[in-house]
């Protein structure tokens, strides 16, 4: 990312198409909860109570 892209604007996830593509590539590499547990890591905390 360039210096121009480092400036954060509230309410926007991506400021231009280059940054959108960059964020998309990062999301492709994210692991889900089961994959994290297999590696002995803790996934994000529960957001909802199980009923």
mmCIF file of the N, C-alpha and C atoms, coordinates in Angstrom:
data_MODEL
# 
_entry.id   MODEL 
# 
loop_
_atom_site.group_PDB 
_atom_site.id 
_atom_site.type_symbol 
_atom_site.label_atom_id 
_atom_site.label_alt_id 
_atom_site.label_comp_id 
_atom_site.label_asym_id 
_atom_site.label_entity_id 
_atom_site.label_seq_id 
_atom_site.pdbx_PDB_ins_code 
_atom_site.Cartn_x 
_atom_site.Cartn_y 
_atom_site.Cartn_z 
_atom_site.occupancy 
_atom_site.B_iso_or_equiv 
_atom_site.pdbx_formal_charge 
_atom_site.auth_seq_id 
_atom_site.auth_comp_id 
_atom_site.auth_asym_id 
_atom_site.auth_atom_id 
_atom_site.pdbx_PDB_model_num 
ATOM 1   N N  . UNK A 1 1  ? 0.848   -1.189  0.000  1.00 0.00 ? 1  UNK A N  1 
ATOM 2   C CA . UNK A 1 1  ? 0.000   0.000   0.000  1.00 0.00 ? 1  UNK A CA 1 
ATOM 3   C C  . UNK A 1 1  ? 0.884   1.240   0.000  1.00 0.00 ? 1  UNK A C  1 
ATOM 4   N N  . UNK A 1 2  ? 0.393   2.251   -0.638 1.00 0.00 ? 2  UNK A N  1 
ATOM 5   C CA . UNK A 1 2  ? 1.146   3.495   -0.692 1.00 0.00 ? 2  UNK A CA 1 
ATOM 6   C C  . UNK A 1 2  ? 0.783   4.376   0.485  1.00 0.00 ? 2  UNK A C  1 
ATOM 7   N N  . UNK A 1 3  ? 1.556   5.423   0.689  1.00 0.00 ? 3  UNK A N  1 
ATOM 8   C CA . UNK A 1 3  ? 1.269   6.375   1.773  1.00 0.00 ? 3  UNK A CA 1 
ATOM 9   C C  . UNK A 1 3  ? -0.146  6.907   1.638  1.00 0.00 ? 3  UNK A C  1 
ATOM 10  N N  . UNK A 1 4  ? -0.555  7.119   0.402  1.00 0.00 ? 4  UNK A N  1 
ATOM 11  C CA . UNK A 1 4  ? -1.887  7.655   0.121  1.00 0.00 ? 4  UNK A CA 1 
ATOM 12  C C  . UNK A 1 4  ? -2.976  6.738   0.676  1.00 0.00 ? 4  UNK A C  1 
ATOM 13  N N  . UNK A 1 5  ? -2.755  5.420   0.567  1.00 0.00 ? 5  UNK A N  1 
ATOM 14  C CA . UNK A 1 5  ? -3.737  4.442   1.023  1.00 0.00 ? 5  UNK A CA 1 
ATOM 15  C C  . UNK A 1 5  ? -3.722  4.259   2.531  1.00 0.00 ? 5  UNK A C  1 
ATOM 16  N N  . UNK A 1 6  ? -2.647  4.671   3.198  1.00 0.00 ? 6  UNK A N  1 
ATOM 17  C CA . UNK A 1 6  ? -2.539  4.470   4.638  1.00 0.00 ? 6  UNK A CA 1 
ATOM 18  C C  . UNK A 1 6  ? -3.476  5.384   5.417  1.00 0.00 ? 6  UNK A C  1 
ATOM 19  N N  . UNK A 1 7  ? -3.910  6.473   4.801  1.00 0.00 ? 7  UNK A N  1 
ATOM 20  C CA . UNK A 1 7  ? -4.838  7.385   5.465  1.00 0.00 ? 7  UNK A CA 1 
ATOM 21  C C  . UNK A 1 7  ? -6.197  6.680   5.607  1.00 0.00 ? 7  UNK A C  1 
ATOM 22  N N  . UNK A 1 8  ? -6.671  6.591   6.829  1.00 0.00 ? 8  UNK A N  1 
ATOM 23  C CA . UNK A 1 8  ? -7.914  5.862   7.098  1.00 0.00 ? 8  UNK A CA 1 
ATOM 24  C C  . UNK A 1 8  ? -9.076  6.843   7.126  1.00 0.00 ? 8  UNK A C  1 
ATOM 25  N N  . UNK A 1 9  ? -10.115 6.516   6.379  1.00 0.00 ? 9  UNK A N  1 
ATOM 26  C CA . UNK A 1 9  ? -11.330 7.318   6.385  1.00 0.00 ? 9  UNK A CA 1 
ATOM 27  C C  . UNK A 1 9  ? -12.402 6.524   7.113  1.00 0.00 ? 9  UNK A C  1 
ATOM 28  N N  . UNK A 1 10 ? -13.062 7.122   8.051  1.00 0.00 ? 10 UNK A N  1 
ATOM 29  C CA . UNK A 1 10 ? -14.128 6.434   8.779  1.00 0.00 ? 10 UNK A CA 1 
ATOM 30  C C  . UNK A 1 10 ? -15.274 6.095   7.848  1.00 0.00 ? 10 UNK A C  1 
ATOM 31  N N  . UNK A 1 11 ? -15.816 4.904   8.029  1.00 0.00 ? 11 UNK A N  1 
ATOM 32  C CA . UNK A 1 11 ? -16.980 4.486   7.254  1.00 0.00 ? 11 UNK A CA 1 
ATOM 33  C C  . UNK A 1 11 ? -16.631 3.802   5.944  1.00 0.00 ? 11 UNK A C  1 
ATOM 34  N N  . UNK A 1 12 ? -15.349 3.657   5.625  1.00 0.00 ? 12 UNK A N  1 
ATOM 35  C CA . UNK A 1 12 ? -14.943 3.012   4.387  1.00 0.00 ? 12 UNK A CA 1 
ATOM 36  C C  . UNK A 1 12 ? -14.025 1.845   4.712  1.00 0.00 ? 12 UNK A C  1 
ATOM 37  N N  . UNK A 1 13 ? -14.269 0.706   4.080  1.00 0.00 ? 13 UNK A N  1 
ATOM 38  C CA . UNK A 1 13 ? -13.374 -0.426  4.264  1.00 0.00 ? 13 UNK A CA 1 
ATOM 39  C C  . UNK A 1 13 ? -12.228 -0.352  3.272  1.00 0.00 ? 13 UNK A C  1 
ATOM 40  N N  . UNK A 1 14 ? -12.497 0.155   2.090  1.00 0.00 ? 14 UNK A N  1 
ATOM 41  C CA . UNK A 1 14 ? -11.461 0.284   1.065  1.00 0.00 ? 14 UNK A CA 1 
ATOM 42  C C  . UNK A 1 14 ? -11.654 1.640   0.388  1.00 0.00 ? 14 UNK A C  1 
ATOM 43  N N  . UNK A 1 15 ? -10.555 2.342   0.199  1.00 0.00 ? 15 UNK A N  1 
ATOM 44  C CA . UNK A 1 15 ? -10.625 3.675   -0.372 1.00 0.00 ? 15 UNK A CA 1 
ATOM 45  C C  . UNK A 1 15 ? -10.552 3.676   -1.892 1.00 0.00 ? 15 UNK A C  1 
ATOM 46  N N  . UNK A 1 16 ? -10.058 2.600   -2.487 1.00 0.00 ? 16 UNK A N  1 
ATOM 47  C CA . UNK A 1 16 ? -9.977  2.520   -3.946 1.00 0.00 ? 16 UNK A CA 1 
ATOM 48  C C  . UNK A 1 16 ? -9.944  1.057   -4.367 1.00 0.00 ? 16 UNK A C  1 
ATOM 49  N N  . UNK A 1 17 ? -9.960  0.824   -5.670 1.00 0.00 ? 17 UNK A N  1 
ATOM 50  C CA . UNK A 1 17 ? -10.020 -0.537  -6.188 1.00 0.00 ? 17 UNK A CA 1 
ATOM 51  C C  . UNK A 1 17 ? -8.750  -1.325  -5.850 1.00 0.00 ? 17 UNK A C  1 
ATOM 52  N N  . UNK A 1 18 ? -7.594  -0.690  -5.857 1.00 0.00 ? 18 UNK A N  1 
ATOM 53  C CA . UNK A 1 18 ? -6.339  -1.370  -5.522 1.00 0.00 ? 18 UNK A CA 1 
ATOM 54  C C  . UNK A 1 18 ? -6.403  -1.918  -4.095 1.00 0.00 ? 18 UNK A C  1 
ATOM 55  N N  . UNK A 1 19 ? -6.913  -1.126  -3.175 1.00 0.00 ? 19 UNK A N  1 
ATOM 56  C CA . UNK A 1 19 ? -7.013  -1.561  -1.787 1.00 0.00 ? 19 UNK A CA 1 
ATOM 57  C C  . UNK A 1 19 ? -8.074  -2.652  -1.640 1.00 0.00 ? 19 UNK A C  1 
ATOM 58  N N  . UNK A 1 20 ? -9.145  -2.571  -2.400 1.00 0.00 ? 20 UNK A N  1 
ATOM 59  C CA . UNK A 1 20 ? -10.198 -3.586  -2.369 1.00 0.00 ? 20 UNK A CA 1 
ATOM 60  C C  . UNK A 1 20 ? -9.643  -4.939  -2.807 1.00 0.00 ? 20 UNK A C  1 
ATOM 61  N N  . UNK A 1 21 ? -8.850  -4.953  -3.854 1.00 0.00 ? 21 UNK A N  1 
ATOM 62  C CA . UNK A 1 21 ? -8.240  -6.192  -4.333 1.00 0.00 ? 21 UNK A CA 1 
ATOM 63  C C  . UNK A 1 21 ? -7.283  -6.747  -3.280 1.00 0.00 ? 21 UNK A C  1 
ATOM 64  N N  . UNK A 1 22 ? -6.487  -5.863  -2.664 1.00 0.00 ? 22 UNK A N  1 
ATOM 65  C CA . UNK A 1 22 ? -5.546  -6.265  -1.616 1.00 0.00 ? 22 UNK A CA 1 
ATOM 66  C C  . UNK A 1 22 ? -6.285  -6.900  -0.436 1.00 0.00 ? 22 UNK A C  1 
ATOM 67  N N  . UNK A 1 23 ? -7.371  -6.279  0.015  1.00 0.00 ? 23 UNK A N  1 
ATOM 68  C CA . UNK A 1 23 ? -8.141  -6.818  1.140  1.00 0.00 ? 23 UNK A CA 1 
ATOM 69  C C  . UNK A 1 23 ? -8.799  -8.143  0.774  1.00 0.00 ? 23 UNK A C  1 
ATOM 70  N N  . UNK A 1 24 ? -9.257  -8.274  -0.459 1.00 0.00 ? 24 UNK A N  1 
ATOM 71  C CA . UNK A 1 24 ? -9.855  -9.520  -0.920 1.00 0.00 ? 24 UNK A CA 1 
ATOM 72  C C  . UNK A 1 24 ? -8.868  -10.674 -0.861 1.00 0.00 ? 24 UNK A C  1 
ATOM 73  N N  . UNK A 1 25 ? -7.620  -10.399 -1.252 1.00 0.00 ? 25 UNK A N  1 
ATOM 74  C CA . UNK A 1 25 ? -6.593  -11.446 -1.204 1.00 0.00 ? 25 UNK A CA 1 
ATOM 75  C C  . UNK A 1 25 ? -6.292  -11.844 0.234  1.00 0.00 ? 25 UNK A C  1 
ATOM 76  N N  . UNK A 1 26 ? -6.310  -10.876 1.154  1.00 0.00 ? 26 UNK A N  1 
ATOM 77  C CA . UNK A 1 26 ? -6.100  -11.202 2.564  1.00 0.00 ? 26 UNK A CA 1 
ATOM 78  C C  . UNK A 1 26 ? -7.222  -12.088 3.085  1.00 0.00 ? 26 UNK A C  1 
ATOM 79  N N  . UNK A 1 27 ? -8.459  -11.799 2.697  1.00 0.00 ? 27 UNK A N  1 
ATOM 80  C CA . UNK A 1 27 ? -9.603  -12.575 3.190  1.00 0.00 ? 27 UNK A CA 1 
ATOM 81  C C  . UNK A 1 27 ? -9.576  -14.002 2.666  1.00 0.00 ? 27 UNK A C  1 
ATOM 82  N N  . UNK A 1 28 ? -9.044  -14.214 1.454  1.00 0.00 ? 28 UNK A N  1 
ATOM 83  C CA . UNK A 1 28 ? -8.961  -15.568 0.902  1.00 0.00 ? 28 UNK A CA 1 
ATOM 84  C C  . UNK A 1 28 ? -8.086  -16.467 1.771  1.00 0.00 ? 28 UNK A C  1 
ATOM 85  N N  . UNK A 1 29 ? -7.109  -15.889 2.446  1.00 0.00 ? 29 UNK A N  1 
ATOM 86  C CA . UNK A 1 29 ? -6.170  -16.662 3.252  1.00 0.00 ? 29 UNK A CA 1 
ATOM 87  C C  . UNK A 1 29 ? -6.610  -16.851 4.702  1.00 0.00 ? 29 UNK A C  1 
ATOM 88  N N  . UNK A 1 30 ? -7.743  -16.287 5.101  1.00 0.00 ? 30 UNK A N  1 
ATOM 89  C CA . UNK A 1 30 ? -8.200  -16.433 6.484  1.00 0.00 ? 30 UNK A CA 1 
ATOM 90  C C  . UNK A 1 30 ? -8.619  -17.866 6.755  1.00 0.00 ? 30 UNK A C  1 
ATOM 91  N N  . UNK A 1 31 ? -8.335  -18.324 7.955  1.00 0.00 ? 31 UNK A N  1 
ATOM 92  C CA . UNK A 1 31 ? -8.712  -19.680 8.342  1.00 0.00 ? 31 UNK A CA 1 
ATOM 93  C C  . UNK A 1 31 ? -9.976  -19.626 9.189  1.00 0.00 ? 31 UNK A C  1 
ATOM 94  N N  . UNK A 1 32 ? -10.783 -20.675 9.105  1.00 0.00 ? 32 UNK A N  1 
ATOM 95  C CA . UNK A 1 32 ? -12.002 -20.712 9.913  1.00 0.00 ? 32 UNK A CA 1 
ATOM 96  C C  . UNK A 1 32 ? -11.703 -21.323 11.282 1.00 0.00 ? 32 UNK A C  1 
ATOM 97  N N  . UNK A 1 33 ? -12.720 -21.378 12.139 1.00 0.00 ? 33 UNK A N  1 
ATOM 98  C CA . UNK A 1 33 ? -12.558 -21.845 13.511 1.00 0.00 ? 33 UNK A CA 1 
ATOM 99  C C  . UNK A 1 33 ? -12.010 -23.257 13.617 1.00 0.00 ? 33 UNK A C  1 
ATOM 100 N N  . UNK A 1 34 ? -12.478 -24.164 12.763 1.00 0.00 ? 34 UNK A N  1 
ATOM 101 C CA . UNK A 1 34 ? -12.000 -25.554 12.818 1.00 0.00 ? 34 UNK A CA 1 
ATOM 102 C C  . UNK A 1 34 ? -10.529 -25.650 12.441 1.00 0.00 ? 34 UNK A C  1 
ATOM 103 N N  . UNK A 1 35 ? -10.119 -24.878 11.457 1.00 0.00 ? 35 UNK A N  1 
ATOM 104 C CA . UNK A 1 35 ? -8.711  -24.898 11.054 1.00 0.00 ? 35 UNK A CA 1 
ATOM 105 C C  . UNK A 1 35 ? -7.828  -24.357 12.174 1.00 0.00 ? 35 UNK A C  1 
ATOM 106 N N  . UNK A 1 36 ? -8.287  -23.343 12.870 1.00 0.00 ? 36 UNK A N  1 
ATOM 107 C CA . UNK A 1 36 ? -7.518  -22.792 13.987 1.00 0.00 ? 36 UNK A CA 1 
ATOM 108 C C  . UNK A 1 36 ? -7.407  -23.803 15.118 1.00 0.00 ? 36 UNK A C  1 
ATOM 109 N N  . UNK A 1 37 ? -8.514  -24.498 15.418 1.00 0.00 ? 37 UNK A N  1 
ATOM 110 C CA . UNK A 1 37 ? -8.498  -25.494 16.487 1.00 0.00 ? 37 UNK A CA 1 
ATOM 111 C C  . UNK A 1 37 ? -7.545  -26.636 16.157 1.00 0.00 ? 37 UNK A C  1 
ATOM 112 N N  . UNK A 1 38 ? -7.468  -27.025 14.875 1.00 0.00 ? 38 UNK A N  1 
ATOM 113 C CA . UNK A 1 38 ? -6.553  -28.089 14.467 1.00 0.00 ? 38 UNK A CA 1 
ATOM 114 C C  . UNK A 1 38 ? -5.101  -27.687 14.730 1.00 0.00 ? 38 UNK A C  1 
ATOM 115 N N  . UNK A 1 39 ? -4.812  -26.399 14.645 1.00 0.00 ? 39 UNK A N  1 
ATOM 116 C CA . UNK A 1 39 ? -3.459  -25.892 14.902 1.00 0.00 ? 39 UNK A CA 1 
ATOM 117 C C  . UNK A 1 39 ? -3.233  -25.579 16.379 1.00 0.00 ? 39 UNK A C  1 
ATOM 118 N N  . UNK A 1 40 ? -4.220  -25.888 17.220 1.00 0.00 ? 40 UNK A N  1 
ATOM 119 C CA . UNK A 1 40 ? -4.083  -25.636 18.648 1.00 0.00 ? 40 UNK A CA 1 
ATOM 120 C C  . UNK A 1 40 ? -4.259  -24.173 19.024 1.00 0.00 ? 40 UNK A C  1 
ATOM 121 N N  . UNK A 1 41 ? -4.943  -23.414 18.175 1.00 0.00 ? 41 UNK A N  1 
ATOM 122 C CA . UNK A 1 41 ? -5.166  -21.996 18.456 1.00 0.00 ? 41 UNK A CA 1 
ATOM 123 C C  . UNK A 1 41 ? -6.640  -21.775 18.770 1.00 0.00 ? 41 UNK A C  1 
ATOM 124 N N  . UNK A 1 42 ? -6.933  -20.681 19.444 1.00 0.00 ? 42 UNK A N  1 
ATOM 125 C CA . UNK A 1 42 ? -8.311  -20.372 19.802 1.00 0.00 ? 42 UNK A CA 1 
ATOM 126 C C  . UNK A 1 42 ? -8.953  -19.480 18.747 1.00 0.00 ? 42 UNK A C  1 
ATOM 127 N N  . UNK A 1 43 ? -10.134 -19.858 18.257 1.00 0.00 ? 43 UNK A N  1 
ATOM 128 C CA . UNK A 1 43 ? -10.838 -18.980 17.327 1.00 0.00 ? 43 UNK A CA 1 
ATOM 129 C C  . UNK A 1 43 ? -11.396 -17.766 18.069 1.00 0.00 ? 43 UNK A C  1 
ATOM 130 N N  . UNK A 1 44 ? -11.980 -16.856 17.344 1.00 0.00 ? 44 UNK A N  1 
ATOM 131 C CA . UNK A 1 44 ? -12.592 -15.686 17.975 1.00 0.00 ? 44 UNK A CA 1 
ATOM 132 C C  . UNK A 1 44 ? -13.596 -16.118 19.025 1.00 0.00 ? 44 UNK A C  1 
ATOM 133 N N  . UNK A 1 45 ? -13.786 -15.337 20.067 1.00 0.00 ? 45 UNK A N  1 
ATOM 134 C CA . UNK A 1 45 ? -14.741 -15.710 21.108 1.00 0.00 ? 45 UNK A CA 1 
ATOM 135 C C  . UNK A 1 45 ? -16.174 -15.768 20.556 1.00 0.00 ? 45 UNK A C  1 
ATOM 136 N N  . UNK A 1 46 ? -16.976 -16.548 21.242 1.00 0.00 ? 46 UNK A N  1 
ATOM 137 C CA . UNK A 1 46 ? -18.383 -16.667 20.853 1.00 0.00 ? 46 UNK A CA 1 
ATOM 138 C C  . UNK A 1 46 ? -19.061 -15.307 20.934 1.00 0.00 ? 46 UNK A C  1 
ATOM 139 N N  . UNK A 1 47 ? -19.881 -14.981 19.949 1.00 0.00 ? 47 UNK A N  1 
ATOM 140 C CA . UNK A 1 47 ? -20.563 -13.693 19.965 1.00 0.00 ? 47 UNK A CA 1 
ATOM 141 C C  . UNK A 1 47 ? -22.014 -13.825 20.431 1.00 0.00 ? 47 UNK A C  1 
ATOM 142 N N  . UNK A 1 48 ? -22.512 -15.064 20.420 1.00 0.00 ? 48 UNK A N  1 
ATOM 143 C CA . UNK A 1 48 ? -23.889 -15.294 20.818 1.00 0.00 ? 48 UNK A CA 1 
ATOM 144 C C  . UNK A 1 48 ? -23.942 -16.425 21.832 1.00 0.00 ? 48 UNK A C  1 
ATOM 145 N N  . UNK A 1 49 ? -24.851 -16.341 22.764 1.00 0.00 ? 49 UNK A N  1 
ATOM 146 C CA . UNK A 1 49 ? -25.033 -17.423 23.725 1.00 0.00 ? 49 UNK A CA 1 
ATOM 147 C C  . UNK A 1 49 ? -25.739 -18.575 23.049 1.00 0.00 ? 49 UNK A C  1 
ATOM 148 N N  . UNK A 1 50 ? -25.271 -19.785 23.295 1.00 0.00 ? 50 UNK A N  1 
ATOM 149 C CA . UNK A 1 50 ? -25.948 -20.954 22.758 1.00 0.00 ? 50 UNK A CA 1 
ATOM 150 C C  . UNK A 1 50 ? -27.148 -21.268 23.640 1.00 0.00 ? 50 UNK A C  1 
ATOM 151 N N  . UNK A 1 51 ? -28.271 -21.526 23.015 1.00 0.00 ? 51 UNK A N  1 
ATOM 152 C CA . UNK A 1 51 ? -29.488 -21.802 23.784 1.00 0.00 ? 51 UNK A CA 1 
ATOM 153 C C  . UNK A 1 51 ? -29.867 -23.245 23.707 1.00 0.00 ? 51 UNK A C  1 
# 
